[in-house]
Amino acid sequence: MKDKNLDYSSIIGLILILSVLIIFTYFNNNNHTNTNKHNNSKKLDLNHQEFSITDQRKKNHFFLLENNVLKLKISSLGGGIHDVLLKKYKAYDSLLSYHAKNLYLIKNSSFLYKLSFLNQKGLNINTNTLYFQPIFLEKNKKSGIRTLTMRAKNPYGRGFLDYIYTIGETNQYDIGFSIRTKNFSFFKKKGLVSYLNLEHKILSLEKDRNWENSYTQVCYSVSSNNENRNYSDSVKYLSEKKTEDKNIYGVKWISHKQQFFSFILIPEKILKSVFVQSENFSSGFVLKKIQLRTFINPVKNEDISFRFYFGPLDLKILKKYQNGFENIIPFGWGFLKWINKYFFLIVFQFLEKTNLNYGVIIILMTIVVKLILYPITYKQYKLSAIMKSIRPEIEKLNHKYRKDVFKKQRAIMELYHNVGINPMSGCISTLFQIPIFYSLFKFFPTIINLRGKSFLWVEDLTSYDSILKLPFFIPFYGNHVSLLTLLYSLALLVYTKLSNNGKNNFSKNENDSSIPDMNFLLYLMPIVMLLFINSYASALSLYYFTSNVINIGFFFFIKEFMLNEKKIFIKIQEKKEIKRNYWNNIIKKITNKRNKNSIKE
């Protein structure tokens, strides 16, 4: 029985990649739920500064406030934001199988906030039960900023409570929100306790709800010194997989992040203490429910001010705020984040300027990366060719030392040394490529520019492509068939077969049945990848498919034009001959010296 073929560097690389996939899949398993209703909208006439209400019989009325990118519907009951529409984006429509619905980041009061006041006499005010009336609307002619003031009466005496909203005319995704009291007698009572309560039900907007939920979580930034807004402080997170609550101190801002969009609460002054709870839902239209509570201290004639960001996780937009918002984009952890931000993103943005289809851009991006990595690829193929050339010598050593494993290994390492190769260099090059391999898992599902972009049969490059819906669920694989994943797995199988052809398992003795045949592991990788990335972003499958097609092309190009196996074999023989002559000359010199010494004696 002949020796089975095995390249240890490939096996080590395979095991490492499998480990990465298992760990990545484990940390991306998640849990998740629902809500929806409809109300009448009312209109603000900005030209005449009058408020038109469509149905005077209803107590709860709604007023519109908008700019080029946002449309807000504000409720008279509670004075809060009832709806937030993002004008430049669409939500996924399951009936049409693409992004076609209006994208409401907030819908039907899925975002509720209220002020609660309690004094020693037991009097309690909750602003969600108060009715606010619009008393003032102004548009600044120079800046274009619109200001809407909603006012509620004090139910226990004199004074008013105002909610003041400001919105910019241009493409601004943030709005101002201030709380103002006017002759509010309730504040004269001693022992007043007041706090802000916020509840946000995060709505599902994408094709794959579970995948989207794995990117939905609370992010926040805190300051080590509450008096100093040092935005270089790192961003911290609550778990995206489980229900969690936490007391946070010195909060500079707090974000309710989704896969591509986010709400961010930015207080004018750092919040000393905030209690946050994140609750997962397993089904429905709601991904998570996030509750927040923080104590506030209203002061006479002084506003309590915040800014609310309702917008996309777009790196360029978030960077403009200069407060670290861009760090909530999940590019990965550690050096993987740096690879994505300062390599893949730069290459992607450069190619994006060509205005080509995004699928073509991903293919071009793959070509650029493969050309950069070509020297490593060339060294791998060269090592493979040399290993194939010395295969007869290794077989001889396997036969000669079949009963002594240690002598066999020593002889094989000496052979490697004589021909001038390091078999571990293949493993090192594989290790070098693993960070690139893994970083792409985080890159493609987070690039909002790819969201909703189609390519051939693919509807959305940030989600899986499906050519067949299965009536059952397969563990790891899912309940659909992705054509791009099938093509990638097939290309990987072909490349594995080509690159493994002729390699030798020099460590296994033909008569040693105690060592199992591990060659099958190399062919297990395409099956594993088929299972693991079937539900991942189709852009990832497209990248890997293109990468393996290029690898196959490199294989034939290098074999036909760059490496001549006959010449390599001749060079190896020449090196062996030079080594042999070198040691023979040394032996002759030693022998001659001994002979001369014996003659003298």
N, C-alpha and C positions, 0 to 999 in steps of 0.2 A: 504494500500500500504506500502511495506516494504522500509526501508532506502536503498539508493543506496550506493555502496562501493566507498570510496575515501580516498586516503592517501595524506594529504596535502604536506608532504615532497616530494613525487614523483611529484605532480603537480607543486610545486615551482621549483624543479629541471628541469622539462620539459620546463617550461616557460623560464627559464634561458638559457637552451640549444637552444631553438627555437630562442631566441634573439641573441645568438651568431651566429647561422647559418644565420639569416637574415642580420646581420651586416657584417659577413664574405663575403656573396654572393654580397652584395652591393659594398664592397670595392674591389671585384675582377672582376667586370664588366669592360669591356674595349673596346677600338676601335682599327683599324689597316689597307701593300700593295706590290709592285712587281718590278722585274727586271731580266734580263738574256741575255747573248751573248757569243760567243766563238772566241778564237784567237789561232794562231800557237805558240807552245812553242819552245824555243831554248835551247841549251845545253852548259854548261860550262865544259870544260875538265880540271879537277883539277890537273891531273898528269902533263900535259904539260903547264898549265896556258895559254891555248889558248881558244878563244871563237868561237864556231861553230854556225853559223846562217843558218837556213834551207832555207830561201828565201831572197836572197840579194836584190831583186827588191822592197820589201816593206820597207818603212822608219821606221815603228815601229817594233822593234824586242824585244824578250823576253829572259831572262836569268834565269836559275834555281839556287837556293841556298837552301840547305837542310841539315837536320841532321836526327836523329833517329825518331823524332816525328813530324817535320815540313817540308813542302816543299813550298818554296816561288817562285813565278814567278814575276820577276821584269821587268818593261817596260822601253824601251829606251825613249819613249815619256813621258816627265814629270819626268822620273827617279823613279816613285813610284812603290808600290807593287800592282801587278795586281791580283794575286791569292794567297791565303793561304790555303793549304791543311793540315788537321790534320790526320796523318797517322793511329793513333790507334783508331779512332772513325768512325762511319758511320752515315749518315743522313737517316731520314725516307723516305722510298720509298712507295708511295701510291699505286703503281701498284702491288707490292709484299706484301704490308701490314706488313712490318717490316723494321728495319734499315739495309739497304743494299747498299745505294749509298755512293760514296765518300763524305766525309764531308769537304766542302769548307766554312771556316769561312768568307773568302773574295773571291768573284768570279767576273770576268769580270769588274774589276775596281769599285766594289761596295764600295771600300775604297779609297778615293782620298784625296791627300794633296798637297798643293802648297805653295811656298813662293812668296810673292808679295812685290816689292820694288817700291817706288815712290819718286822722288826728286822734288826740287822746279822748275826745268825747265820743269816739266811735263813728263819726261821720265819714263816709266813704264815697269817693268819686271815681268811676271808671269811664274813661272818655269814649269807649266803644258803645256806650248807651246814650251818649249825648248827640244832639243834632247840630251840625255845623252848617252855617249859611255863608255863601261867598259874599264878602263885603267890599272887596277891593281887587281889581285886576289892572295891572299896568304893564306896558311894553316900553322898555327903554329904547329910544330911537337909535342911539349910538351903538350900544352893545347888542341890541336885539333880545335881551333877557326879558322873559315874561315872569311876572310875580303874581301869584294868586294867594289871597288871604282868606282862610275859612275860619269863621268865628262861632263859638258855642258859649251860651250863657252859663253862669255859675248856678247850679240847681239849689244851692243853699244860701244864696245871698247876692251881694253886689259883685260886679266885675265880670270879666270875660276871659276866655282861653282861646288863643289864636294858633292855628296851624298855618305856616307860611311856606308855600312851595315856589321855587324858582327853577326855570328851565332855560337853557341857552337856545338861540335860534339855529345855530349851525349843527354840525354832526357830533353833538355831545351826548354821551350815554349816561352822564351823571346829572342828578338834580339836587337842588338844595332843599333842606327841610328844617324849619326852625319852630320852636315852641315859645310862645310869648304870653305872658299874663298881663292883664290890665285891670287894676283896682280889684284884684281877686281876693276878697275878704277871707277866703278859706285859708290863705297862707299866714294870716295873722295868728292863727291858733298855734299854741305851743305843742311840741312833740309831734310835729308833722312828719309822716313817713311817705315818701314818694318814689316810685320806680317806673321804669319803662319795660313793658312786656311785649315780646315780638314772637309771632308764630308763623312759620313759613313752610307750606307744603310744596315741595319741589316737584314740578310736573315733568313727565316723560316727553321728550321731543324727538327721539331718534328711533331708528328701525329696531335695534336690538335692545330691549329694555334692561335685561340683566347686565349686558356689557356696559350700557350707559350708567347703570347704578354703581358699577365698580369704579367709576371715575367721579362719583358724586360724594362730596364730603365737606365738612367744615374746615376752613383754613383761617389762620389768624396770625397777627404779628403783635408781639409785646415788646415793651421797652424795659430795659433793666433799670432805667431811671425815669420815673413817671414825668419828670419835668423836661425831659429831653427826647425829642422825636428822632431817634437815630434809625433811619430806615434800612440800614445795612443789617439790622438784626434778622435772623433767619425766620422763615415761615414755619409754623407748627401746624399740626393736623389732629383732627379727631378721626377715629377709625371709619373707613368706608364700608366695612363688612358687618359691623355689629352695632347695637344700640349702646351709646356711651354718653355720660354726662361729666361735666368738669367745671370747676371754678377757675377762672382765668383772671390774672391781675395785671394791671398796666396795659390795657388793650389799646393799640393804636388803630387797628382796623380788624374787621372780621368778615369773612367771605363765606357764602353758601355756594360752593362751586359745583357745576355740572360738567359734562364731558366737553362742551364747547361754549357754555355761557355761565354767567355768574351774577349773583347779587353781592354787593360789598357795602357794608355799613362803615362809614368813616366819620367818627365824632370829631368835632372841632377841638375838644380837649380830651386828652387821654382818659379812658374810663378806668377807674381804680379797681373795680371788681365787676366781673360778668359771669353769670352762671349760664352754661350752654348745655343743651341736651339734643342729641341726634338719634332719631328712631327710624329703623329700617322697615320697609313694607315689602312683602313678598310678591304682591300682584297688584293689578290695577294701574291707574294713570299717575299715581303718586309714587315717587321713588323714595323719598325720605321726608320726615317731618322734623323740622329744627325749631327748637324753642330757646328763647334768649331772655334773660332778665338782668337788668342793671339798675342800681339806685341812682337817682338824680336829685339835684338840690335846686329847685327853682328859686331864683332871686328876683326881687321886684325890679322892673324896668331893665331886665337883662335876658337876652334870648339864650335858649339852649339849642345849639345848632349841630346838624349832621349833614352829610352828603350821602345820597344813595346812588350806587352804580348799578344799572341794569344793562348789561351788554355782553358782547362776545369776549372770549378768551383769545384775543388777538394781540400778539406780542407788541406790535407797533403802537396800538391804541393804549395798552396798559402801561407801556414804558413812558408815555407822555405825562402820566400822573406823578412820576418820580418818587414813588413811595413803596416800591417793591411789589406791586401787584403782579408783575410779570412772573414772579417766582411761584405763583399758584398753578401755572401751566405745568402739567405733569410730564415733563421731559424725561423723567427717570431720576435715579438717585446717584450721588457721588460723581465719578468720572463719566458715567453713562450720560448724565445730564449735560456735561460739557461737550461730549461727542455730538449730541443732538443739537445743542444750541450753537456751537461754534464750528461745526463741520457740516452735518447733514442739512441744517436749516439754511446755512449760507449758500450751499450748492443748490438747494431747492429754490431759494429766492432768486438766485442768479438765473436759473433756467426758466423760472416763472415769467421773466421779462420777455421771453420769446413769444408769449401769448398762444402757445400751442395747447392742444388738449392735455389735461393733467395726466392722463394715462401715458401719453408720449413723453411728458416731462419726467415721469417716474422711470421710464425706460432709459431716457438720456442720463438721468441721475445715476442709474445702475451702471451704465457704461463708463461714466466718469470715475465712479468709485473703483470699478474693476481695473481701469487703466492705472489708477494710483497704486493699487495693490498688485499690479502686474509683476514687479520684481520678486515679491514673495511667492506668487504663483509659479514663476519661472524656476525658482529654487526648489520648490516642491516637486515639479515635474522632473527637474534634473536629478534630484535625489532618487525619484522613482525609477528613472532610466538606469542610474548606476546600480541600484539594488537589483534590477532585473538582469544586468550584465554580470553581476557576481553571484547570481543564483546557483550556477553549477558548482562554484567553489564552496558555497554554504552547504549545498547538498552533500558534498564530499565530507565536510566537517561533521554534519549530522550523522553520516554513516560511520565515520571513523570514531567518533566519541559518543556513540549512541548509549553507552552504559555509564558514562560519566558526564553529568550535566554541567558541572563546574568547569571542567576542562574544555567542554564544547563552547561554553559562553566566553571563556578566556580566549580561545582560538578565533571565535567569530569577531570579538572586539579587536583582536590583533589584526585581523583581515581588514576591518573597517579603518583602522589606523593606517595600514599600509596603502590603502587606496585613497586615503585622504577625505573620508566622509564622517559626519556625525549623525547617526540615526535619530538622535533627539532633536535635531534641527526641524524635522517635520512636525514634531509635537509642539515646539516653540512657535512655529508659524501658525499652527492651528489655534494655540492659546491667544495669539495676537489678534486673530479674527473673531474670537468669541465675543468681546465687548461690542464690536460692530454688529454682530449677529443679534445680540440681545437688545441693543439700544434701539434698533428699528422696531421692535415690538412696542416701544413707547412712543416712537416718533410719529408713525402714520395715523394712529387713532386720536392724536391730539392736535393735528394741523387743521385749523378751521377752514383754510383755503381749499382743502380737499373735500370738505363736507358737502354732500349733495352733488358732487361732480361725477359725471358718468364717463364710461369708456367701453366701447363695443357693447357687450351684453351686461356690463356692470352698471348698476343704478347709482351706487354711492361708494366711492373709493375708501371711505372711512368705515364701512361696514362690510359684511360678507356678501359675496355674490351667490345667488341660488338658482340652479337650473332645474331642480327637482325638490319638491316638498315631501318629506317622508311622513307616513301616518303614525310613526312611533319615534321614540327618542333613544339614541345610542349613546351610552356613557362616553364622555370625552368628545365624541364626534358631533353630536347634535341631532337635529331632525330635518336637515336639509343637505343637499349635495352641492358643493362649491366646485365649479369647473376649473377655476384658476388654481385651487388647491390640488385638484387631480393632475393638472398639467405640470405643476411644480413638482409633485411627488414622482411623476413619470420621468421628468427631466433629471431629478436627483438620482433616480434608480439607474438611468442610462449613464450618467456621469460616474456614479459609484462603480458600475460594472467596468467602464473603460479605465478608470484610474486604478482599480484593484487588480486588473488583468496582469498576470505575470509577477505579482508580488509574492514573497515567500515567507512562510511561517518558519523562520530559522530556529525557533525555540522548541518546536515540537518534534519529538523523535517519532519516526514512522512506526516503531514498535511500542511506543508509550501510549497506552490507552487510558491512562489515568488523567491526562490533560485533555479537557473537552475541546471540540472544534468550535472556536469562537468566531470563525469567519462570517457566520450568519449575521452577527451584530452589525456588520457594515451594510447589509441589505435590509436590516430592520429599521434603519433610520428613515427611509421614505415612508414606511407605514406609520411610524411614530409621528412624523411631521403631518401626515394626512389626518391623523386623529387630532393633533394638538391645534393646528391653525385653521381648521375648517370654519370656525366661527370668528376668526380674527379679521381685521380690516383687509379688504380685497387688495388694497395697495401693497400690503406686505407680501401677499402671495404673488402679485405681479412682479414685485422687485426680486423675490427669490427665484421665480421661474426664469426671468430674464437673466439673472445672475448665473444660473446653472446652464442655460443655453450658451452664454458667453464662455463659461468654464469648458464646455464641450468643444466650442470653437477654438479656444486657447489650446486645448489638448492636442487637437489635430494640427494646428498651426505650428506649435512648438515641436511636435513630433516630426513633422515633415520638413520644416525649414530652420529650426533653431537647434535641435539636438539630433546628432547622428549616432545611433546606438553602436554601430560598428566602430566608429572612431573612438567612442567612449570606452569600448571594450579593449581596443588597441592601446589607448592611453593607460588603462588600468594595468594591462599586462606589462607595459613599459615601466610603470611605477614599481610594479612588483619585481621586475628584473633589476631595476636600479637599486632597490632595497636589498635584493638578494646579493648583487655584486658588492654592495657596500659592506654587508656583514661578512661575505666571503673574504674580502680584502682585509678586514679587521682580524678575522681568524687566521689568515695567512701570516699577517704581521706578528701576531702573538706566537704562532708556531715557529716562525723563523727566529724570533727573539729567544725562544726557549732552546732551539737547536744550537744557536750560537753560544748560549750560556753553558750548555752541556759539553760543547767542544772545548771551551776554555777550561772547564773543570777537568 
